[in-house]
């Protein structure tokens, strides 16, 4: 159901090394894009439903091809003469965690989540954080990536002696979440092209060279021109790695990198992560759940957690000896990871045994710590400059425009749906095409449905906008984009889309079928577009205020219901009590219908209504003038007006749209730039 979700497979089955070696012998190393084998369109765009079969083999083959490449992304950037300069501190970086504690709640209800976590890592190493459910893996990753705003962290977390904060993270770190968030309607090549330009790691003339090199290094050539929505789980993960490595981070966090992959693909990804750490000189920290033996042995360091405490932290090669030394040797033919996790699983193992293992490590911890990093607070150099604001805005505008044109959910699909639904309403109300005065109220109801149904369908946009906000927030956190350039470019693109939606909704259904007056076509299209814009902005607000997409959609529907109920055509404003009367003035429906009916009714030539039919018609005046007919309609719907209030109504509607856009912008900036703090003891 999630457009960005990876495929889920079992990753607990041990892989077969012999079959992997045999497959490696059958696959020659990839040299360059031109030498890669020709593939059919079906291979370039694998069917999502077959992800468990052919795609996993492609993942294994492509990862093997990547592993055999002698080039690294750092080398690719050097070849383009545009690698970002790093200080010697970054070439010999140290990440140090000291006495880290994390609590949830306040006062008597405060609960410890992490207790006295310590570790030091040098660049070129990969550490796996393991533990049973509830051990504290997710909490620790949240704290280290400054996402732990749901609790309070204390202690010391430094990179080359400099405390980890928002600026250090955006300049020197990168986090890959468990779910790979790629723009589904960009290809892998386009994703890397935009990342290369946004990180500003190559001159414009070298961008294609860098992108082709990165595709080759990570074995993504075969799917380079496939939309991200159709990539397999392994391909998405390697594309995420490629984007991360274009930044050249000193510290890289991976949340469950093997989730959604089978055993063979998990092993290949682990090998790729180790190669990245060594070739790119990065510090990599992963959380991992129940790895196979081969995946576990692929890491060089491991941290085993239980009950928020460390049971062991250190080299993978020494874990067996340590647990043996405290009375828990590894049985023959046993997966070490499963053995260690079983030992510290407080839900199924003896509580005294688990506490004994944790206490043993507390005693051992002083001996286990390495020398640590630099103590100087100036241990980090400035990173390379990103794109200037105007250049970044241009890139973001181009990317947003591509997504607007390609995404069938947010805009194109809704345009088609609006056109069909409004056409249906016109058929239902087709008799009101006649200029009989008795049909005047039905022109009001038709206009109400033609604005009301599309406005309600903006709730569908909450789903796509929520996913979009998640992707942009991650890009902001990783120092890839400035949220302001996204907000400006997206806002500029949405305005003409609202006019297109109005044209699709009204032209055929109202002006062609229902003979609405063409002389006010422009005014009515503007009125429709501004009103749609309000509901679209409310959808944007719901997408950032609520993390749960269902809650966002429900609250948008609730807003629509309020505007419908208090629009003046169901209950007159004069019959409302405070505070309900307030809704009439702060919602858009009454302003829209007031001006819409003035333009339609007064610009239509009506049939006279003879006095003898006054009891048969809700509107009956002995005149063909539209102003007289409107005066009769006001007697039925008193919220309407015989005065031309179009300019005032448009200004009020624009003000409402700007208000909701302002609310959206405020929440967007607040949440996308939110970094938790680690309080030093």
C-alpha positions in Angstrom: 0.0 0.0 0.0 2.9 2.3 0.5 4.2 3.6 -2.8 7.7 3.7 -1.4 7.6 0.3 0.3 10.2 -2.3 -0.4 9.2 -6.0 -1.0 9.2 -8.3 2.0 10.9 -11.6 1.8 12.4 -14.0 4.4 16.0 -13.2 5.2 16.5 -15.9 7.8 17.4 -18.8 5.5 21.2 -19.3 5.3 22.6 -18.6 1.8 24.6 -21.2 -0.2 28.2 -20.0 -0.8 28.8 -22.6 -3.5 25.8 -21.4 -5.6 27.0 -17.8 -5.2 30.5 -18.6 -6.3 29.2 -20.6 -9.3 27.0 -17.6 -10.3 29.9 -15.2 -9.9 32.0 -17.3 -12.3 29.2 -17.1 -14.9 29.1 -13.3 -14.8 31.9 -11.2 -16.2 32.8 -7.9 -14.5 31.0 -4.8 -15.7 33.3 -2.5 -17.6 31.2 0.4 -18.7 27.7 1.3 -19.8 28.3 0.5 -23.5 29.7 -3.0 -22.7 26.8 -4.0 -20.5 24.7 -6.6 -22.1 21.6 -5.7 -24.1 18.4 -6.2 -22.1 14.7 -6.4 -23.2 12.2 -3.8 -22.0 10.8 -6.4 -19.6 14.2 -6.8 -18.0 14.6 -3.1 -17.6 11.2 -2.7 -16.0 10.6 -6.0 -14.1 7.1 -6.7 -13.1 6.4 -5.8 -9.5 4.5 -9.1 -9.0 7.5 -11.2 -9.9 9.8 -9.6 -7.4 10.3 -12.8 -5.5 11.7 -14.6 -8.6 13.6 -12.8 -11.3 14.3 -9.6 -9.4 16.2 -11.4 -6.6 18.4 -13.1 -9.1 19.0 -9.7 -10.8 19.9 -8.2 -7.3 22.4 -11.0 -6.7 23.9 -10.7 -10.2 24.1 -6.9 -10.1 25.6 -6.8 -6.6 28.2 -9.4 -7.7 29.0 -7.2 -10.7 29.4 -4.2 -8.4 31.6 -6.1 -6.0 34.0 -7.0 -8.8 34.4 -3.4 -9.9 37.8 -2.0 -9.0 36.4 1.6 -8.9 34.8 3.4 -6.0 32.5 6.3 -6.1 35.3 8.4 -4.7 37.4 7.4 -7.7 34.6 8.3 -10.0 34.4 11.8 -8.5 38.2 12.1 -8.7 38.1 11.2 -12.3 35.6 14.1 -12.8 38.1 16.4 -11.0 35.3 17.6 -8.7 35.7 15.6 -5.5 34.9 17.7 -2.4 38.0 18.5 -0.4 38.2 16.8 3.0 40.6 17.5 5.9 43.0 14.9 7.2 40.5 14.6 10.1 37.9 13.2 7.7 40.4 10.7 6.2 41.1 9.4 9.7 37.7 10.0 11.4 36.6 8.8 14.8 33.0 8.4 16.0 32.7 8.2 19.7 29.8 7.5 22.0 30.3 8.0 25.8 27.9 7.3 28.7 24.8 7.7 26.4 21.5 7.5 28.2 18.0 7.9 26.8 14.8 8.2 28.8 11.1 8.6 28.0 8.5 10.4 30.1 8.8 12.9 33.0 9.0 12.7 36.7 7.7 9.5 38.3 6.7 8.2 34.9 10.2 8.5 33.5 11.4 5.2 31.9 15.0 4.4 30.9 15.3 3.2 27.3 19.1 3.2 26.9 21.6 3.0 29.7 25.4 3.8 29.6 26.1 3.1 25.9 29.8 3.4 25.0 31.7 2.7 21.7 34.3 4.1 19.4 34.6 3.5 15.7 37.2 4.5 13.1 36.6 5.1 9.4 36.6 2.0 7.1 34.6 -0.1 9.6 31.0 -1.4 9.6 29.1 -2.2 12.8 25.9 -4.1 13.2 23.6 -3.2 16.1 21.6 -6.3 17.0 19.1 -7.2 19.7 15.8 -8.9 20.4 12.6 -6.9 20.1 12.5 -4.1 22.7 16.3 -4.1 23.1 16.7 -0.5 22.2 18.1 -0.7 18.6 15.6 1.7 17.1 15.9 4.1 20.1 19.7 4.1 19.7 19.5 4.7 16.0 17.0 7.6 16.6 19.4 9.2 19.2 22.5 8.8 17.0 20.6 10.3 13.9 19.1 13.1 16.1 15.6 11.8 15.7 15.1 11.1 19.4 12.8 14.0 20.1 10.3 11.6 21.7 12.6 11.3 24.7 15.6 12.9 26.4 19.2 11.9 25.5 22.2 12.7 27.7 25.9 11.8 27.3 28.5 12.5 24.7 28.3 11.7 20.9 31.1 13.2 18.9 32.6 13.0 15.4 36.3 13.8 15.6 35.7 15.4 19.0 33.0 17.7 17.8 29.5 17.2 19.4 27.0 15.8 16.9 24.4 18.4 16.1 22.2 19.4 13.2 24.9 21.2 11.3 27.5 18.4 11.8 24.9 15.9 10.7 23.9 17.7 7.5 27.5 18.3 6.6 29.1 15.0 7.4 26.4 12.3 8.0 23.8 10.5 6.0 20.9 8.2 7.2 19.1 5.6 5.1 15.8 4.6 6.6 14.4 1.1 6.6 12.1 2.0 3.8 13.9 3.4 0.8 12.3 6.7 -0.1 12.8 7.4 -3.8 10.7 9.5 -6.1 8.6 6.7 -7.7 8.2 8.4 -11.1 11.9 9.3 -11.6 14.2 6.7 -13.1 17.4 5.5 -11.3 19.5 7.6 -13.7 17.4 10.7 -13.1 17.5 10.2 -9.3 21.3 10.1 -9.4 21.5 13.0 -11.9 19.5 15.3 -9.6 21.5 14.0 -6.5 24.8 14.8 -8.3 23.7 18.3 -9.1 22.1 19.0 -5.8 25.2 17.9 -3.9 27.2 19.9 -6.4 29.9 17.2 -6.7 30.6 17.7 -10.5 30.7 20.3 -13.1 27.7 20.4 -15.5 29.8 18.8 -18.2 30.8 15.9 -16.0 27.4 15.0 -14.5 26.7 12.3 -17.1 30.2 10.8 -16.6 29.7 10.7 -12.8 26.2 9.2 -13.0 27.3 6.5 -15.5 30.3 5.7 -13.2 28.1 5.4 -10.1 25.6 3.2 -11.9 28.5 0.9 -12.9 30.1 0.8 -9.5 26.8 -0.2 -7.8 25.6 -2.6 -10.5 22.6 -0.4 -11.5 23.2 -0.2 -15.2 20.6 -2.8 -16.0 17.8 -0.7 -14.3 19.2 2.8 -15.0 16.2 3.9 -17.0 13.5 2.1 -14.9 11.2 4.1 -12.7 12.0 3.8 -9.0 8.5 2.5 -8.3 9.4 -0.6 -10.4 12.8 -1.4 -8.9 13.3 -4.4 -6.8 14.1 -4.2 -3.1 17.8 -4.8 -3.6 18.0 -2.3 -6.5 16.3 0.4 -4.3 18.7 -0.2 -1.5 21.7 0.1 -3.8 20.3 3.2 -5.3 19.9 4.7 -1.8 23.6 3.8 -1.2 24.6 5.5 -4.4 22.8 8.7 -3.4 24.3 8.6 0.0 27.8 8.1 -1.3 27.6 11.0 -3.8 27.6 13.1 -0.7 30.8 11.4 0.5 29.6 11.2 4.2 32.0 10.4 6.9 29.3 8.7 8.9 26.6 6.6 7.3 23.6 5.1 9.2 21.6 2.2 7.7 18.3 1.1 9.2 17.7 -2.6 8.6 19.6 -2.7 5.2 18.6 -6.3 4.5 14.9 -6.0 5.3 12.8 -7.1 2.4 15.5 -9.1 0.8 16.1 -12.9 0.5 19.2 -14.5 1.9 21.3 -14.3 -1.2 20.5 -10.6 -1.8 21.1 -9.9 1.9 24.5 -11.4 1.7 25.3 -9.4 -1.5 24.1 -6.1 0.1 26.3 -6.8 3.2 29.3 -7.4 1.0 28.5 -4.1 -0.8 28.3 -2.2 2.5 31.7 -3.6 3.6 33.2 -2.6 0.2 31.7 0.8 0.5 33.2 1.3 4.0 36.7 0.3 2.8 36.7 2.0 -0.6 35.0 5.2 0.4 36.6 5.5 3.9 33.3 5.8 5.7 32.1 4.8 9.2 28.9 2.7 8.7 26.5 1.7 11.5 23.6 -0.6 10.7 20.7 -2.0 12.7 19.9 -5.6 11.7 17.4 -8.2 12.7 18.1 -11.9 12.9 20.8 -12.1 10.2 22.0 -15.3 8.6 25.5 -16.6 9.5 27.0 -15.2 6.2 25.4 -11.8 6.7 26.5 -11.7 10.4 30.1 -12.6 9.5 30.1 -9.9 6.8 30.3 -7.2 9.5 33.6 -6.5 11.3 32.1 -5.1 14.5 28.9 -5.8 16.4 26.9 -4.3 19.2 24.5 -6.6 21.0 21.8 -4.9 23.0 19.2 -6.1 25.5 16.9 -4.1 27.8 18.6 -0.9 26.7 22.1 -2.1 27.8 25.1 -3.5 26.0 25.7 -7.3 26.2 28.8 -7.1 23.9 30.4 -4.5 21.7 33.5 -5.2 19.7 34.9 -7.2 16.8 32.7 -9.9 15.4 35.7 -12.3 15.4 36.0 -12.0 19.2 32.4 -12.3 20.2 32.5 -16.1 20.3 35.5 -16.1 22.7 33.9 -13.5 24.9 30.6 -15.3 25.4 32.5 -18.5 26.0 34.6 -16.8 28.6 31.4 -15.9 30.6 30.0 -19.4 30.4 28.0 -19.3 27.1 30.1 -21.0 24.4 28.8 -21.2 20.9 27.4 -24.7 20.2 28.7 -26.5 17.0 26.8 -25.8 13.7 24.9 -22.8 15.2 24.3 -19.4 13.7 26.3 -17.1 16.1 23.8 -14.3 15.7 20.9 -16.5 16.7 22.8 -17.9 19.6 23.7 -14.5 21.0 20.2 -13.1 20.5 18.7 -16.1 22.2 21.0 -15.6 25.2 19.9 -12.0 25.8 16.2 -12.3 24.9 14.5 -11.3 28.2 11.1 -12.5 26.9 12.2 -16.2 26.5 15.5 -16.6 28.5 16.0 -16.7 32.2 16.0 -13.1 33.6 18.9 -13.8 35.9 20.9 -15.1 32.9 20.2 -12.0 30.9 21.1 -9.6 33.7 24.2 -11.6 34.4 25.4 -11.2 30.8 24.7 -7.5 30.9 26.4 -7.1 34.2 29.5 -8.9 32.9 29.8 -6.5 30.0 29.5 -3.5 32.4 32.5 -4.8 34.3 34.4 -5.5 31.0 33.5 -2.2 29.4 36.5 -0.1 30.7 38.9 -2.7 29.1 36.9 -2.9 25.9 36.9 0.8 25.0 39.4 2.0 22.5 41.6 5.1 22.8 38.9 7.4 21.3 39.1 10.3 18.9 40.4 13.8 19.0 39.3 16.1 21.8 39.6 19.3 19.8 36.3 20.9 18.9 37.7 22.0 15.5 38.3 18.4 14.3 36.0 18.8 11.3 36.7 20.7 8.1 34.1 22.6 6.1 32.6 20.4 3.4 32.3 21.4 -0.3 29.8 24.2 -1.1 26.3 23.1 -2.2 24.4 24.7 -5.0 23.7 28.4 -4.9 20.1 29.2 -3.9 19.0 30.1 -7.5 20.6 27.0 -9.0 19.1 24.7 -6.4 15.7 26.3 -7.0 16.0 25.7 -10.8 16.8 22.0 -10.1 14.0 21.6 -7.7 11.6 23.3 -10.1 12.6 20.9 -12.9 12.3 17.8 -10.6 8.9 18.9 -9.2 7.6 19.6 -12.8 8.6 16.1 -13.9 6.8 14.5 -10.9 3.7 16.7 -11.5 3.5 15.5 -15.1 4.2 11.9 -14.3 2.4 11.2 -11.1 -1.0 9.8 -11.9 -2.3 10.0 -8.3 -1.7 13.6 -7.3 -2.9 15.5 -10.4 -3.3 13.8 -13.8 -5.6 11.1 -12.4 -7.7 13.6 -10.5 -8.1 15.7 -13.6 -9.6 12.8 -15.5 -11.7 11.8 -12.5 -13.1 15.4 -12.1 -14.0 15.6 -15.8 -15.9 12.3 -15.7 -17.6 13.0 -12.4 -18.7 16.5 -13.4 -19.9 15.2 -16.7 -22.1 12.7 -14.7 -23.6 15.5 -12.6 -24.4 17.4 -15.8 -26.4 14.4 -17.1 -28.2 14.2 -13.8 -29.1 17.9 -13.9 -29.5 18.1 -17.6 -33.0 19.5 -17.5 -31.6 22.6 -15.8 -30.0 23.5 -19.1 -33.4 25.0 -20.0 -33.7 28.6 -19.0 -37.0 28.0 -17.3 -37.0 30.0 -14.1 -38.1 26.9 -12.1 -34.6 25.5 -13.0 -32.7 28.4 -11.4 -32.2 26.6 -8.0 -31.0 23.5 -9.8 -28.2 25.5 -11.5 -27.1 26.4 -7.9 -27.2 22.7 -6.9 -25.3 21.6 -10.0 -22.6 24.3 -9.3 -22.4 23.1 -5.7 -21.7 19.5 -6.8 -19.2 20.5 -9.4 -17.2 22.4 -6.8 -18.0 20.1 -3.9 -17.0 16.7 -5.3 -13.5 17.7 -6.6 -12.9 19.6 -3.4 -13.7 16.5 -1.4 -11.4 14.4 -3.6 -8.4 16.6 -2.5 -8.3 14.1 0.4 -6.8 11.7 -2.0 -3.9 14.1 -2.4 -3.1 13.8 1.3 -1.8 10.3 0.7 0.7 11.3 -2.0 1.6 14.5 -0.2 2.4 12.6 3.0 4.8 10.4 1.2 6.3 13.4 -0.6 6.9 15.1 2.7 8.6 12.1 4.1 11.0 12.0 1.2 11.7 15.8 1.2 12.3 15.7 5.0 14.9 13.0 4.6 16.6 15.0 1.9 16.7 18.0 4.1 18.1 16.0 7.0 20.8 14.6 4.9 21.8 18.0 3.7 20.7 17.5 0.1 18.1 20.2 -0.3 16.9 23.5 1.2 13.2 23.2 2.1 12.6 26.7 0.9 13.5 25.9 -2.7 11.1 22.9 -2.6 8.3 25.0 -1.1 8.6 27.8 -3.7 9.0 25.5 -6.7 6.1 23.3 -5.7 3.8 26.2 -4.9 4.5 27.8 -8.3 3.7 24.6 -10.1 0.5 23.9 -8.2 -1.2 27.2 -9.2 -1.4 26.4 -12.9 -2.5 22.9 -12.1 -5.5 24.3 -10.2 -6.5 26.2 -13.4 -6.2 23.0 -15.4 -8.4 21.1 -12.9 -11.0 23.9 -13.2 -10.9 23.7 -17.0 -11.3 19.9 -16.9 -14.1 20.2 -14.4 -16.2 23.0 -15.9 -15.6 23.3 -19.7 -17.4 20.2 -20.9 -19.9 19.7 -18.0 -21.1 23.3 -17.5 -20.3 25.3 -20.6 -20.8 22.8 -23.4 -23.5 20.6 -21.9 -25.3 23.0 -19.6 -25.0 26.2 -21.7 -23.4 28.3 -18.9 -22.7 31.8 -20.4 -19.3 31.8 -22.2 -18.9 35.5 -21.7 -18.0 34.8 -18.0 -15.9 31.7 -18.7 -12.7 33.3 -17.5 -14.2 34.7 -14.3 -15.7 31.4 -13.4 -12.5 29.4 -14.2 -10.6 31.8 -11.9 -13.3 31.4 -9.2 -13.1 27.6 -9.4 -9.3 27.5 -9.4 -9.0 29.7 -6.3 -11.5 27.6 -4.5 -9.7 24.4 -5.5 -6.5 26.0 -4.3 -7.9 26.4 -0.8 -8.8 22.7 -0.5 -5.4 21.7 -2.0 -3.6 23.8 0.6 -5.7 22.2 3.4 -4.6 18.8 2.0 -1.0 19.9 2.3 -1.5 21.0 5.9 -3.0 17.6 6.8 -0.1 15.8 5.1 2.5 17.5 7.4 0.5 17.9 10.6 -0.5 14.2 10.9 2.1 11.5 10.6 -0.7 8.9 10.0 -1.9 9.3 6.4 -5.4 8.0 7.4 -5.8 10.6 10.1 -4.7 13.3 7.6 -7.3 12.2 5.0 -10.1 11.9 7.6 -9.4 15.4 8.9 -9.5 16.8 5.3 -12.9 15.2 4.8 -14.0 16.7 8.1 -12.9 20.2 6.9 -14.8 19.6 3.7 -17.9 18.6 5.6 -17.7 21.8 7.7 -17.4 24.0 4.6 -20.4 22.1 3.0 -22.6 22.3 6.1 -22.0 25.9 6.8 -21.9 27.1 3.1 -25.2 29.0 3.5 -27.2 26.8 1.1 -28.3 24.2 3.7 -28.7 26.4 6.8 -29.0 30.2 6.4 -26.4 32.3 8.2 -29.1 34.1 10.1 -30.3 30.8 11.6 -26.9 29.8 13.0 -25.8 30.4 16.6 -22.3 31.4 17.7 -19.7 29.9 17.4 -21.2 28.0 14.4 -21.9 31.3 12.7 -18.1 31.8 12.5 -17.7 28.8 10.1 -19.9 30.5 7.6 -17.4 33.4 7.3 -14.2 31.5 7.4 -15.0 28.7 4.9 -15.0 29.2 1.2 -18.2 27.7 -0.1 -20.6 30.7 0.5 -18.2 33.1 -1.2 -17.8 30.8 -4.2 -21.5 30.2 -4.7 -22.4 33.8 -4.2 -20.2 35.0 -7.0 -20.8 31.9 -9.2 -24.6 32.4 -9.1 -24.3 36.1 -9.7 -22.3 35.5 -12.9 -24.4 32.7 -14.2 -27.9 34.0 -13.4 -27.4 37.6 -14.4 -25.8 36.7 -17.7 -28.5 34.2 -18.8 -31.6 35.2 -20.8 -34.6 33.6 -19.0 -38.1 32.8 -20.0 -40.7 34.9 -18.4 -42.8 33.2 -15.7 -46.5 34.1 -16.0 -48.3 35.0 -12.7 -50.5 31.9 -12.9 -47.4 29.7 -12.4 -46.2 31.4 -9.3 -47.3 28.5 -7.1 -45.7 25.9 -9.3 -42.2 27.5 -9.4 -39.8 28.2 -6.6 -38.6 31.2 -8.6 -41.2 33.1 -10.7 -40.9 36.7 -11.9 -42.6 38.3 -14.9 -39.3 39.3 -16.4 -36.6 37.7 -18.6 -33.8 39.8 -17.0 -31.2 37.8 -15.1 -31.0 40.4 -12.3 -34.8 40.0 -11.6 -34.5 36.2 -11.6 -31.5 36.4 -9.2 -33.6 38.6 -6.9 -36.3 35.9 -6.9 -33.6 33.2 -6.1 -32.3 35.3 -3.2 -35.7 34.8 -1.6 -35.1 31.1 -1.6 -31.4 31.2 -0.7 -30.8 34.4 1.3 -27.0 34.0 1.4 -26.9 34.9 -2.3 -26.7 38.6 -3.3 -28.1 40.8 -6.0 -25.0 42.9 -5.8 -21.8 42.1 -7.7 -19.4 41.0 -5.0 -17.0 39.1 -7.3 -13.9 41.1 -6.5 -14.5 41.0 -2.8 -15.2 37.2 -2.8 -12.1 36.5 -4.9 -10.0 38.5 -2.5 -11.5 36.6 0.5 -10.9 33.3 -1.2 -7.3 34.2 -2.0 -6.7 35.3 1.6 -8.0 31.9 2.8 -5.7 30.1 0.4 -2.7 32.1 1.5 -3.6 31.5 5.1 -3.6 27.7 4.7 -0.4 27.9 2.6 1.2 29.8 5.5 0.1 27.2 8.0 1.5 24.5 5.7 4.8 26.3 5.3 5.2 26.8 9.0 4.6 23.2 9.9 6.7 22.1 6.9 9.7 24.1 8.0 9.2 23.2 11.7 9.0 19.4 11.1 11.5 19.1 8.2 14.3 20.9 10.1 13.6 19.2 13.4 16.7 17.8 15.0 16.8 16.3 18.6 19.6 17.4 20.9 21.9 15.3 23.0 22.5 17.0 26.3 26.1 16.7 27.5 26.5 15.5 31.1 
